[in-house]
Amino acid sequence: MKKIGMPWARIPTIAVSGGFDPLHPGHIDMFERAAQIGKLIVIVNRDEFLIRKKGFAFMPLQQRLKVVSSIDCVYAAIPAYDIDDTVCLSLGLLRPDIFANGGDRHKDNTPEAKLCKKLGIKTIFDLGKKICSSSELALNAKNALKAKEAINAKR
């Protein structure tokens, strides 16, 4: 007997956001968990956001988009449309069914939560624990490079 799909059943869209600079196992875990809920759209913060947040962008936006979009569970990766430190404009344009984050993000420290409530976008803030920090990884790499340059300068 042939299985008949449910054409009336719509798969929800779920958006997550972040700098992903660099991408680490915690991000992958969050993506996989989100993709179990619906079609995963990843909003990737622009370089300017990263520069304001940590003083530099470790990887340029286009490289981060390419890496994120190559992950099997990611339906689409898009650059954030926003010029502030939120993804409110991006969410307003995309109108996903769900906006989610993991790690150390929750409704009290996520400015997008108020917009999501206003637009009827469901929020989920428990898509995994913070197991790594992109900022720390990038800073460690930057410091290692500086140390290597200092050693080479002494030669």
Phi and psi in radians as a Rosetta constraint file:
Dihedral C 1 N 2 CA 2 C 2 CIRCULARHARMONIC -1.368 0.35
Dihedral N 2 CA 2 C 2 N 3 CIRCULARHARMONIC 2.348 0.35
Dihedral C 2 N 3 CA 3 C 3 CIRCULARHARMONIC -1.351 0.35
Dihedral N 3 CA 3 C 3 N 4 CIRCULARHARMONIC 2.376 0.35
Dihedral C 3 N 4 CA 4 C 4 CIRCULARHARMONIC -1.862 0.35
Dihedral N 4 CA 4 C 4 N 5 CIRCULARHARMONIC 2.226 0.35
Dihedral C 4 N 5 CA 5 C 5 CIRCULARHARMONIC -1.274 0.35
Dihedral N 5 CA 5 C 5 N 6 CIRCULARHARMONIC 3.088 0.35
Dihedral C 5 N 6 CA 6 C 6 CIRCULARHARMONIC -1.921 0.35
Dihedral N 6 CA 6 C 6 N 7 CIRCULARHARMONIC 1.490 0.35
Dihedral C 6 N 7 CA 7 C 7 CIRCULARHARMONIC -1.094 0.35
Dihedral N 7 CA 7 C 7 N 8 CIRCULARHARMONIC -0.346 0.35
Dihedral C 7 N 8 CA 8 C 8 CIRCULARHARMONIC -1.444 0.35
Dihedral N 8 CA 8 C 8 N 9 CIRCULARHARMONIC -0.217 0.35
Dihedral C 8 N 9 CA 9 C 9 CIRCULARHARMONIC -1.492 0.35
Dihedral N 9 CA 9 C 9 N 10 CIRCULARHARMONIC 2.019 0.35
Dihedral C 9 N 10 CA 10 C 10 CIRCULARHARMONIC -1.623 0.35
Dihedral N 10 CA 10 C 10 N 11 CIRCULARHARMONIC 2.337 0.35
Dihedral C 10 N 11 CA 11 C 11 CIRCULARHARMONIC -1.409 0.35
Dihedral N 11 CA 11 C 11 N 12 CIRCULARHARMONIC 2.204 0.35
Dihedral C 11 N 12 CA 12 C 12 CIRCULARHARMONIC -1.191 0.35
Dihedral N 12 CA 12 C 12 N 13 CIRCULARHARMONIC 2.698 0.35
Dihedral C 12 N 13 CA 13 C 13 CIRCULARHARMONIC -1.738 0.35
Dihedral N 13 CA 13 C 13 N 14 CIRCULARHARMONIC 2.440 0.35
Dihedral C 13 N 14 CA 14 C 14 CIRCULARHARMONIC -2.249 0.35
Dihedral N 14 CA 14 C 14 N 15 CIRCULARHARMONIC 2.253 0.35
Dihedral C 14 N 15 CA 15 C 15 CIRCULARHARMONIC -1.944 0.35
Dihedral N 15 CA 15 C 15 N 16 CIRCULARHARMONIC 2.452 0.35
Dihedral C 15 N 16 CA 16 C 16 CIRCULARHARMONIC -2.216 0.35
Dihedral N 16 CA 16 C 16 N 17 CIRCULARHARMONIC 2.790 0.35
Dihedral C 16 N 17 CA 17 C 17 CIRCULARHARMONIC -2.450 0.35
Dihedral N 17 CA 17 C 17 N 18 CIRCULARHARMONIC 2.784 0.35
Dihedral C 17 N 18 CA 18 C 18 CIRCULARHARMONIC 2.927 0.35
Dihedral N 18 CA 18 C 18 N 19 CIRCULARHARMONIC 3.053 0.35
Dihedral C 18 N 19 CA 19 C 19 CIRCULARHARMONIC -1.424 0.35
Dihedral N 19 CA 19 C 19 N 20 CIRCULARHARMONIC -0.648 0.35
Dihedral C 19 N 20 CA 20 C 20 CIRCULARHARMONIC 0.909 0.35
Dihedral N 20 CA 20 C 20 N 21 CIRCULARHARMONIC 0.861 0.35
Dihedral C 20 N 21 CA 21 C 21 CIRCULARHARMONIC -2.310 0.35
Dihedral N 21 CA 21 C 21 N 22 CIRCULARHARMONIC 1.473 0.35
Dihedral C 21 N 22 CA 22 C 22 CIRCULARHARMONIC -1.543 0.35
Dihedral N 22 CA 22 C 22 N 23 CIRCULARHARMONIC 2.914 0.35
Dihedral C 22 N 23 CA 23 C 23 CIRCULARHARMONIC -1.227 0.35
Dihedral N 23 CA 23 C 23 N 24 CIRCULARHARMONIC 2.452 0.35
Dihedral C 23 N 24 CA 24 C 24 CIRCULARHARMONIC -2.459 0.35
Dihedral N 24 CA 24 C 24 N 25 CIRCULARHARMONIC 3.027 0.35
Dihedral C 24 N 25 CA 25 C 25 CIRCULARHARMONIC -0.973 0.35
Dihedral N 25 CA 25 C 25 N 26 CIRCULARHARMONIC -0.548 0.35
Dihedral C 25 N 26 CA 26 C 26 CIRCULARHARMONIC -1.112 0.35
Dihedral N 26 CA 26 C 26 N 27 CIRCULARHARMONIC -0.668 0.35
Dihedral C 26 N 27 CA 27 C 27 CIRCULARHARMONIC -1.136 0.35
Dihedral N 27 CA 27 C 27 N 28 CIRCULARHARMONIC -0.789 0.35
Dihedral C 27 N 28 CA 28 C 28 CIRCULARHARMONIC -1.040 0.35
Dihedral N 28 CA 28 C 28 N 29 CIRCULARHARMONIC -0.758 0.35
Dihedral C 28 N 29 CA 29 C 29 CIRCULARHARMONIC -1.036 0.35
Dihedral N 29 CA 29 C 29 N 30 CIRCULARHARMONIC -0.787 0.35
Dihedral C 29 N 30 CA 30 C 30 CIRCULARHARMONIC -1.099 0.35
Dihedral N 30 CA 30 C 30 N 31 CIRCULARHARMONIC -0.764 0.35
Dihedral C 30 N 31 CA 31 C 31 CIRCULARHARMONIC -1.043 0.35
Dihedral N 31 CA 31 C 31 N 32 CIRCULARHARMONIC -0.816 0.35
Dihedral C 31 N 32 CA 32 C 32 CIRCULARHARMONIC -1.099 0.35
Dihedral N 32 CA 32 C 32 N 33 CIRCULARHARMONIC -0.719 0.35
Dihedral C 32 N 33 CA 33 C 33 CIRCULARHARMONIC -1.143 0.35
Dihedral N 33 CA 33 C 33 N 34 CIRCULARHARMONIC -0.748 0.35
Dihedral C 33 N 34 CA 34 C 34 CIRCULARHARMONIC -1.122 0.35
Dihedral N 34 CA 34 C 34 N 35 CIRCULARHARMONIC -0.726 0.35
Dihedral C 34 N 35 CA 35 C 35 CIRCULARHARMONIC -1.154 0.35
Dihedral N 35 CA 35 C 35 N 36 CIRCULARHARMONIC -0.346 0.35
Dihedral C 35 N 36 CA 36 C 36 CIRCULARHARMONIC -1.271 0.35
Dihedral N 36 CA 36 C 36 N 37 CIRCULARHARMONIC -0.309 0.35
Dihedral C 36 N 37 CA 37 C 37 CIRCULARHARMONIC -1.608 0.35
Dihedral N 37 CA 37 C 37 N 38 CIRCULARHARMONIC -0.636 0.35
Dihedral C 37 N 38 CA 38 C 38 CIRCULARHARMONIC -3.051 0.35
Dihedral N 38 CA 38 C 38 N 39 CIRCULARHARMONIC -2.967 0.35
Dihedral C 38 N 39 CA 39 C 39 CIRCULARHARMONIC -1.195 0.35
Dihedral N 39 CA 39 C 39 N 40 CIRCULARHARMONIC 2.102 0.35
Dihedral C 39 N 40 CA 40 C 40 CIRCULARHARMONIC -1.568 0.35
Dihedral N 40 CA 40 C 40 N 41 CIRCULARHARMONIC 2.109 0.35
Dihedral C 40 N 41 CA 41 C 41 CIRCULARHARMONIC -1.948 0.35
Dihedral N 41 CA 41 C 41 N 42 CIRCULARHARMONIC 2.145 0.35
Dihedral C 41 N 42 CA 42 C 42 CIRCULARHARMONIC -1.814 0.35
Dihedral N 42 CA 42 C 42 N 43 CIRCULARHARMONIC 2.099 0.35
Dihedral C 42 N 43 CA 43 C 43 CIRCULARHARMONIC -1.627 0.35
Dihedral N 43 CA 43 C 43 N 44 CIRCULARHARMONIC 2.055 0.35
Dihedral C 43 N 44 CA 44 C 44 CIRCULARHARMONIC -1.779 0.35
Dihedral N 44 CA 44 C 44 N 45 CIRCULARHARMONIC 2.117 0.35
Dihedral C 44 N 45 CA 45 C 45 CIRCULARHARMONIC -1.108 0.35
Dihedral N 45 CA 45 C 45 N 46 CIRCULARHARMONIC 2.553 0.35
Dihedral C 45 N 46 CA 46 C 46 CIRCULARHARMONIC -1.270 0.35
Dihedral N 46 CA 46 C 46 N 47 CIRCULARHARMONIC 2.833 0.35
Dihedral C 46 N 47 CA 47 C 47 CIRCULARHARMONIC -0.992 0.35
Dihedral N 47 CA 47 C 47 N 48 CIRCULARHARMONIC -0.687 0.35
Dihedral C 47 N 48 CA 48 C 48 CIRCULARHARMONIC -1.051 0.35
Dihedral N 48 CA 48 C 48 N 49 CIRCULARHARMONIC -0.652 0.35
Dihedral C 48 N 49 CA 49 C 49 CIRCULARHARMONIC -1.068 0.35
Dihedral N 49 CA 49 C 49 N 50 CIRCULARHARMONIC -0.810 0.35
Dihedral C 49 N 50 CA 50 C 50 CIRCULARHARMONIC -1.126 0.35
Dihedral N 50 CA 50 C 50 N 51 CIRCULARHARMONIC -0.670 0.35
Dihedral C 50 N 51 CA 51 C 51 CIRCULARHARMONIC -1.120 0.35
Dihedral N 51 CA 51 C 51 N 52 CIRCULARHARMONIC -0.726 0.35
Dihedral C 51 N 52 CA 52 C 52 CIRCULARHARMONIC -1.153 0.35
Dihedral N 52 CA 52 C 52 N 53 CIRCULARHARMONIC -0.661 0.35
Dihedral C 52 N 53 CA 53 C 53 CIRCULARHARMONIC -1.297 0.35
Dihedral N 53 CA 53 C 53 N 54 CIRCULARHARMONIC -0.833 0.35
Dihedral C 53 N 54 CA 54 C 54 CIRCULARHARMONIC -2.268 0.35
Dihedral N 54 CA 54 C 54 N 55 CIRCULARHARMONIC 0.076 0.35
Dihedral C 54 N 55 CA 55 C 55 CIRCULARHARMONIC 1.636 0.35
Dihedral N 55 CA 55 C 55 N 56 CIRCULARHARMONIC -0.151 0.35
Dihedral C 55 N 56 CA 56 C 56 CIRCULARHARMONIC -2.902 0.35
Dihedral N 56 CA 56 C 56 N 57 CIRCULARHARMONIC 2.835 0.35
Dihedral C 56 N 57 CA 57 C 57 CIRCULARHARMONIC -1.905 0.35
Dihedral N 57 CA 57 C 57 N 58 CIRCULARHARMONIC 2.097 0.35
Dihedral C 57 N 58 CA 58 C 58 CIRCULARHARMONIC -1.204 0.35
Dihedral N 58 CA 58 C 58 N 59 CIRCULARHARMONIC -0.762 0.35
Dihedral C 58 N 59 CA 59 C 59 CIRCULARHARMONIC -2.180 0.35
Dihedral N 59 CA 59 C 59 N 60 CIRCULARHARMONIC 2.396 0.35
Dihedral C 59 N 60 CA 60 C 60 CIRCULARHARMONIC -1.109 0.35
Dihedral N 60 CA 60 C 60 N 61 CIRCULARHARMONIC 2.696 0.35
Dihedral C 60 N 61 CA 61 C 61 CIRCULARHARMONIC -0.890 0.35
Dihedral N 61 CA 61 C 61 N 62 CIRCULARHARMONIC -0.833 0.35
Dihedral C 61 N 62 CA 62 C 62 CIRCULARHARMONIC -1.070 0.35
Dihedral N 62 CA 62 C 62 N 63 CIRCULARHARMONIC -0.625 0.35
Dihedral C 62 N 63 CA 63 C 63 CIRCULARHARMONIC -1.210 0.35
Dihedral N 63 CA 63 C 63 N 64 CIRCULARHARMONIC -0.725 0.35
Dihedral C 63 N 64 CA 64 C 64 CIRCULARHARMONIC -1.134 0.35
Dihedral N 64 CA 64 C 64 N 65 CIRCULARHARMONIC -0.686 0.35
Dihedral C 64 N 65 CA 65 C 65 CIRCULARHARMONIC -1.078 0.35
Dihedral N 65 CA 65 C 65 N 66 CIRCULARHARMONIC -0.739 0.35
Dihedral C 65 N 66 CA 66 C 66 CIRCULARHARMONIC -1.123 0.35
Dihedral N 66 CA 66 C 66 N 67 CIRCULARHARMONIC -0.769 0.35
Dihedral C 66 N 67 CA 67 C 67 CIRCULARHARMONIC -1.120 0.35
Dihedral N 67 CA 67 C 67 N 68 CIRCULARHARMONIC -0.863 0.35
Dihedral C 67 N 68 CA 68 C 68 CIRCULARHARMONIC -1.110 0.35
Dihedral N 68 CA 68 C 68 N 69 CIRCULARHARMONIC -0.744 0.35
Dihedral C 68 N 69 CA 69 C 69 CIRCULARHARMONIC -1.212 0.35
Dihedral N 69 CA 69 C 69 N 70 CIRCULARHARMONIC -0.291 0.35
Dihedral C 69 N 70 CA 70 C 70 CIRCULARHARMONIC -1.432 0.35
Dihedral N 70 CA 70 C 70 N 71 CIRCULARHARMONIC -0.135 0.35
Dihedral C 70 N 71 CA 71 C 71 CIRCULARHARMONIC -1.355 0.35
Dihedral N 71 CA 71 C 71 N 72 CIRCULARHARMONIC 2.249 0.35
Dihedral C 71 N 72 CA 72 C 72 CIRCULARHARMONIC -0.917 0.35
Dihedral N 72 CA 72 C 72 N 73 CIRCULARHARMONIC -0.697 0.35
Dihedral C 72 N 73 CA 73 C 73 CIRCULARHARMONIC -1.419 0.35
Dihedral N 73 CA 73 C 73 N 74 CIRCULARHARMONIC -0.089 0.35
Dihedral C 73 N 74 CA 74 C 74 CIRCULARHARMONIC -1.541 0.35
Dihedral N 74 CA 74 C 74 N 75 CIRCULARHARMONIC 2.094 0.35
Dihedral C 74 N 75 CA 75 C 75 CIRCULARHARMONIC -1.300 0.35
Dihedral N 75 CA 75 C 75 N 76 CIRCULARHARMONIC -0.750 0.35
Dihedral C 75 N 76 CA 76 C 76 CIRCULARHARMONIC -2.717 0.35
Dihedral N 76 CA 76 C 76 N 77 CIRCULARHARMONIC 2.530 0.35
Dihedral C 76 N 77 CA 77 C 77 CIRCULARHARMONIC -2.107 0.35
Dihedral N 77 CA 77 C 77 N 78 CIRCULARHARMONIC 2.249 0.35
Dihedral C 77 N 78 CA 78 C 78 CIRCULARHARMONIC -2.296 0.35
Dihedral N 78 CA 78 C 78 N 79 CIRCULARHARMONIC 2.637 0.35
Dihedral C 78 N 79 CA 79 C 79 CIRCULARHARMONIC -1.288 0.35
Dihedral N 79 CA 79 C 79 N 80 CIRCULARHARMONIC 2.560 0.35
Dihedral C 79 N 80 CA 80 C 80 CIRCULARHARMONIC -1.114 0.35
Dihedral N 80 CA 80 C 80 N 81 CIRCULARHARMONIC 2.426 0.35
Dihedral C 80 N 81 CA 81 C 81 CIRCULARHARMONIC -1.454 0.35
Dihedral N 81 CA 81 C 81 N 82 CIRCULARHARMONIC -0.237 0.35
Dihedral C 81 N 82 CA 82 C 82 CIRCULARHARMONIC -1.335 0.35
Dihedral N 82 CA 82 C 82 N 83 CIRCULARHARMONIC 2.632 0.35
Dihedral C 82 N 83 CA 83 C 83 CIRCULARHARMONIC -1.953 0.35
Dihedral N 83 CA 83 C 83 N 84 CIRCULARHARMONIC 0.001 0.35
Dihedral C 83 N 84 CA 84 C 84 CIRCULARHARMONIC -1.792 0.35
Dihedral N 84 CA 84 C 84 N 85 CIRCULARHARMONIC -2.840 0.35
Dihedral C 84 N 85 CA 85 C 85 CIRCULARHARMONIC -1.711 0.35
Dihedral N 85 CA 85 C 85 N 86 CIRCULARHARMONIC 0.492 0.35
Dihedral C 85 N 86 CA 86 C 86 CIRCULARHARMONIC -2.218 0.35
Dihedral N 86 CA 86 C 86 N 87 CIRCULARHARMONIC 3.111 0.35
Dihedral C 86 N 87 CA 87 C 87 CIRCULARHARMONIC -2.107 0.35
Dihedral N 87 CA 87 C 87 N 88 CIRCULARHARMONIC 0.528 0.35
Dihedral C 87 N 88 CA 88 C 88 CIRCULARHARMONIC -1.072 0.35
Dihedral N 88 CA 88 C 88 N 89 CIRCULARHARMONIC -0.800 0.35
Dihedral C 88 N 89 CA 89 C 89 CIRCULARHARMONIC -1.073 0.35
Dihedral N 89 CA 89 C 89 N 90 CIRCULARHARMONIC -0.782 0.35
Dihedral C 89 N 90 CA 90 C 90 CIRCULARHARMONIC -1.032 0.35
Dihedral N 90 CA 90 C 90 N 91 CIRCULARHARMONIC -0.787 0.35
Dihedral C 90 N 91 CA 91 C 91 CIRCULARHARMONIC -1.144 0.35
Dihedral N 91 CA 91 C 91 N 92 CIRCULARHARMONIC -0.687 0.35
Dihedral C 91 N 92 CA 92 C 92 CIRCULARHARMONIC -1.105 0.35
Dihedral N 92 CA 92 C 92 N 93 CIRCULARHARMONIC -0.625 0.35
Dihedral C 92 N 93 CA 93 C 93 CIRCULARHARMONIC -1.354 0.35
Dihedral N 93 CA 93 C 93 N 94 CIRCULARHARMONIC -0.725 0.35
Dihedral C 93 N 94 CA 94 C 94 CIRCULARHARMONIC -1.320 0.35
Dihedral N 94 CA 94 C 94 N 95 CIRCULARHARMONIC -0.676 0.35
Dihedral C 94 N 95 CA 95 C 95 CIRCULARHARMONIC 0.883 0.35
Dihedral N 95 CA 95 C 95 N 96 CIRCULARHARMONIC 0.983 0.35
Dihedral C 95 N 96 CA 96 C 96 CIRCULARHARMONIC -1.190 0.35
Dihedral N 96 CA 96 C 96 N 97 CIRCULARHARMONIC 2.875 0.35
Dihedral C 96 N 97 CA 97 C 97 CIRCULARHARMONIC -1.258 0.35
Dihedral N 97 CA 97 C 97 N 98 CIRCULARHARMONIC -0.573 0.35
Dihedral C 97 N 98 CA 98 C 98 CIRCULARHARMONIC -2.400 0.35
Dihedral N 98 CA 98 C 98 N 99 CIRCULARHARMONIC 2.461 0.35
Dihedral C 98 N 99 CA 99 C 99 CIRCULARHARMONIC -2.060 0.35
Dihedral N 99 CA 99 C 99 N 100 CIRCULARHARMONIC 2.206 0.35
Dihedral C 99 N 100 CA 100 C 100 CIRCULARHARMONIC -2.323 0.35
Dihedral N 100 CA 100 C 100 N 101 CIRCULARHARMONIC 2.749 0.35
Dihedral C 100 N 101 CA 101 C 101 CIRCULARHARMONIC -2.667 0.35
Dihedral N 101 CA 101 C 101 N 102 CIRCULARHARMONIC 2.897 0.35
Dihedral C 101 N 102 CA 102 C 102 CIRCULARHARMONIC -2.272 0.35
Dihedral N 102 CA 102 C 102 N 103 CIRCULARHARMONIC -2.727 0.35
Dihedral C 102 N 103 CA 103 C 103 CIRCULARHARMONIC 1.085 0.35
Dihedral N 103 CA 103 C 103 N 104 CIRCULARHARMONIC -2.201 0.35
Dihedral C 103 N 104 CA 104 C 104 CIRCULARHARMONIC -1.738 0.35
Dihedral N 104 CA 104 C 104 N 105 CIRCULARHARMONIC 0.321 0.35
Dihedral C 104 N 105 CA 105 C 105 CIRCULARHARMONIC -1.675 0.35
Dihedral N 105 CA 105 C 105 N 106 CIRCULARHARMONIC 2.370 0.35
Dihedral C 105 N 106 CA 106 C 106 CIRCULARHARMONIC -2.623 0.35
Dihedral N 106 CA 106 C 106 N 107 CIRCULARHARMONIC 3.055 0.35
Dihedral C 106 N 107 CA 107 C 107 CIRCULARHARMONIC -1.049 0.35
Dihedral N 107 CA 107 C 107 N 108 CIRCULARHARMONIC -0.460 0.35
Dihedral C 107 N 108 CA 108 C 108 CIRCULARHARMONIC -1.380 0.35
Dihedral N 108 CA 108 C 108 N 109 CIRCULARHARMONIC -0.344 0.35
Dihedral C 108 N 109 CA 109 C 109 CIRCULARHARMONIC -2.119 0.35
Dihedral N 109 CA 109 C 109 N 110 CIRCULARHARMONIC 0.381 0.35
Dihedral C 109 N 110 CA 110 C 110 CIRCULARHARMONIC -2.122 0.35
Dihedral N 110 CA 110 C 110 N 111 CIRCULARHARMONIC 1.821 0.35
Dihedral C 110 N 111 CA 111 C 111 CIRCULARHARMONIC -1.083 0.35
Dihedral N 111 CA 111 C 111 N 112 CIRCULARHARMONIC -0.379 0.35
Dihedral C 111 N 112 CA 112 C 112 CIRCULARHARMONIC -1.250 0.35
Dihedral N 112 CA 112 C 112 N 113 CIRCULARHARMONIC -0.301 0.35
Dihedral C 112 N 113 CA 113 C 113 CIRCULARHARMONIC -1.030 0.35
Dihedral N 113 CA 113 C 113 N 114 CIRCULARHARMONIC -0.725 0.35
Dihedral C 113 N 114 CA 114 C 114 CIRCULARHARMONIC -1.137 0.35
Dihedral N 114 CA 114 C 114 N 115 CIRCULARHARMONIC -0.746 0.35
Dihedral C 114 N 115 CA 115 C 115 CIRCULARHARMONIC -1.109 0.35
Dihedral N 115 CA 115 C 115 N 116 CIRCULARHARMONIC -0.752 0.35
Dihedral C 115 N 116 CA 116 C 116 CIRCULARHARMONIC -1.033 0.35
Dihedral N 116 CA 116 C 116 N 117 CIRCULARHARMONIC -0.739 0.35
Dihedral C 116 N 117 CA 117 C 117 CIRCULARHARMONIC -1.076 0.35
Dihedral N 117 CA 117 C 117 N 118 CIRCULARHARMONIC -0.771 0.35
Dihedral C 117 N 118 CA 118 C 118 CIRCULARHARMONIC -1.090 0.35
Dihedral N 118 CA 118 C 118 N 119 CIRCULARHARMONIC -0.681 0.35
Dihedral C 118 N 119 CA 119 C 119 CIRCULARHARMONIC -1.560 0.35
Dihedral N 119 CA 119 C 119 N 120 CIRCULARHARMONIC -0.090 0.35
Dihedral C 119 N 120 CA 120 C 120 CIRCULARHARMONIC 1.367 0.35
Dihedral N 120 CA 120 C 120 N 121 CIRCULARHARMONIC 0.419 0.35
Dihedral C 120 N 121 CA 121 C 121 CIRCULARHARMONIC -1.570 0.35
Dihedral N 121 CA 121 C 121 N 122 CIRCULARHARMONIC 2.123 0.35
Dihedral C 121 N 122 CA 122 C 122 CIRCULARHARMONIC -1.164 0.35
Dihedral N 122 CA 122 C 122 N 123 CIRCULARHARMONIC 2.531 0.35
Dihedral C 122 N 123 CA 123 C 123 CIRCULARHARMONIC -2.046 0.35
Dihedral N 123 CA 123 C 123 N 124 CIRCULARHARMONIC 2.500 0.35
Dihedral C 123 N 124 CA 124 C 124 CIRCULARHARMONIC -2.332 0.35
Dihedral N 124 CA 124 C 124 N 125 CIRCULARHARMONIC 2.206 0.35
Dihedral C 124 N 125 CA 125 C 125 CIRCULARHARMONIC -2.112 0.35
Dihedral N 125 CA 125 C 125 N 126 CIRCULARHARMONIC 0.330 0.35
Dihedral C 125 N 126 CA 126 C 126 CIRCULARHARMONIC -2.199 0.35
Dihedral N 126 CA 126 C 126 N 127 CIRCULARHARMONIC 0.791 0.35
Dihedral C 126 N 127 CA 127 C 127 CIRCULARHARMONIC -1.566 0.35
Dihedral N 127 CA 127 C 127 N 128 CIRCULARHARMONIC 0.844 0.35
Dihedral C 127 N 128 CA 128 C 128 CIRCULARHARMONIC 1.967 0.35
Dihedral N 128 CA 128 C 128 N 129 CIRCULARHARMONIC 2.735 0.35
Dihedral C 128 N 129 CA 129 C 129 CIRCULARHARMONIC -1.562 0.35
Dihedral N 129 CA 129 C 129 N 130 CIRCULARHARMONIC 2.761 0.35
Dihedral C 129 N 130 CA 130 C 130 CIRCULARHARMONIC -1.286 0.35
Dihedral N 130 CA 130 C 130 N 131 CIRCULARHARMONIC 1.969 0.35
Dihedral C 130 N 131 CA 131 C 131 CIRCULARHARMONIC -1.990 0.35
Dihedral N 131 CA 131 C 131 N 132 CIRCULARHARMONIC -0.103 0.35
Dihedral C 131 N 132 CA 132 C 132 CIRCULARHARMONIC -2.788 0.35
Dihedral N 132 CA 132 C 132 N 133 CIRCULARHARMONIC 2.830 0.35
Dihedral C 132 N 133 CA 133 C 133 CIRCULARHARMONIC -2.259 0.35
Dihedral N 133 CA 133 C 133 N 134 CIRCULARHARMONIC 2.078 0.35
Dihedral C 133 N 134 CA 134 C 134 CIRCULARHARMONIC -1.056 0.35
Dihedral N 134 CA 134 C 134 N 135 CIRCULARHARMONIC -0.702 0.35
Dihedral C 134 N 135 CA 135 C 135 CIRCULARHARMONIC -1.064 0.35
Dihedral N 135 CA 135 C 135 N 136 CIRCULARHARMONIC -0.761 0.35
Dihedral C 135 N 136 CA 136 C 136 CIRCULARHARMONIC -1.176 0.35
Dihedral N 136 CA 136 C 136 N 137 CIRCULARHARMONIC -0.734 0.35
Dihedral C 136 N 137 CA 137 C 137 CIRCULARHARMONIC -1.047 0.35
Dihedral N 137 CA 137 C 137 N 138 CIRCULARHARMONIC -0.824 0.35
Dihedral C 137 N 138 CA 138 C 138 CIRCULARHARMONIC -1.159 0.35
Dihedral N 138 CA 138 C 138 N 139 CIRCULARHARMONIC -0.704 0.35
Dihedral C 138 N 139 CA 139 C 139 CIRCULARHARMONIC -1.144 0.35
Dihedral N 139 CA 139 C 139 N 140 CIRCULARHARMONIC -0.703 0.35
Dihedral C 139 N 140 CA 140 C 140 CIRCULARHARMONIC -1.061 0.35
Dihedral N 140 CA 140 C 140 N 141 CIRCULARHARMONIC -0.745 0.35
Dihedral C 140 N 141 CA 141 C 141 CIRCULARHARMONIC -1.136 0.35
Dihedral N 141 CA 141 C 141 N 142 CIRCULARHARMONIC -0.729 0.35
Dihedral C 141 N 142 CA 142 C 142 CIRCULARHARMONIC -1.100 0.35
Dihedral N 142 CA 142 C 142 N 143 CIRCULARHARMONIC -0.775 0.35
Dihedral C 142 N 143 CA 143 C 143 CIRCULARHARMONIC -1.165 0.35
Dihedral N 143 CA 143 C 143 N 144 CIRCULARHARMONIC -0.661 0.35
Dihedral C 143 N 144 CA 144 C 144 CIRCULARHARMONIC -1.110 0.35
Dihedral N 144 CA 144 C 144 N 145 CIRCULARHARMONIC -0.700 0.35
Dihedral C 144 N 145 CA 145 C 145 CIRCULARHARMONIC -1.140 0.35
Dihedral N 145 CA 145 C 145 N 146 CIRCULARHARMONIC -0.732 0.35
Dihedral C 145 N 146 CA 146 C 146 CIRCULARHARMONIC -1.085 0.35
Dihedral N 146 CA 146 C 146 N 147 CIRCULARHARMONIC -0.750 0.35
Dihedral C 146 N 147 CA 147 C 147 CIRCULARHARMONIC -1.090 0.35
Dihedral N 147 CA 147 C 147 N 148 CIRCULARHARMONIC -0.747 0.35
Dihedral C 147 N 148 CA 148 C 148 CIRCULARHARMONIC -1.106 0.35
Dihedral N 148 CA 148 C 148 N 149 CIRCULARHARMONIC -0.745 0.35
Dihedral C 148 N 149 CA 149 C 149 CIRCULARHARMONIC -1.107 0.35
Dihedral N 149 CA 149 C 149 N 150 CIRCULARHARMONIC -0.665 0.35
Dihedral C 149 N 150 CA 150 C 150 CIRCULARHARMONIC -1.143 0.35
Dihedral N 150 CA 150 C 150 N 151 CIRCULARHARMONIC -0.730 0.35
Dihedral C 150 N 151 CA 151 C 151 CIRCULARHARMONIC -1.119 0.35
Dihedral N 151 CA 151 C 151 N 152 CIRCULARHARMONIC -0.769 0.35
Dihedral C 151 N 152 CA 152 C 152 CIRCULARHARMONIC -1.134 0.35
Dihedral N 152 CA 152 C 152 N 153 CIRCULARHARMONIC -0.577 0.35
Dihedral C 152 N 153 CA 153 C 153 CIRCULARHARMONIC -1.201 0.35
Dihedral N 153 CA 153 C 153 N 154 CIRCULARHARMONIC -0.498 0.35
Dihedral C 153 N 154 CA 154 C 154 CIRCULARHARMONIC -1.356 0.35
Dihedral N 154 CA 154 C 154 N 155 CIRCULARHARMONIC -0.285 0.35
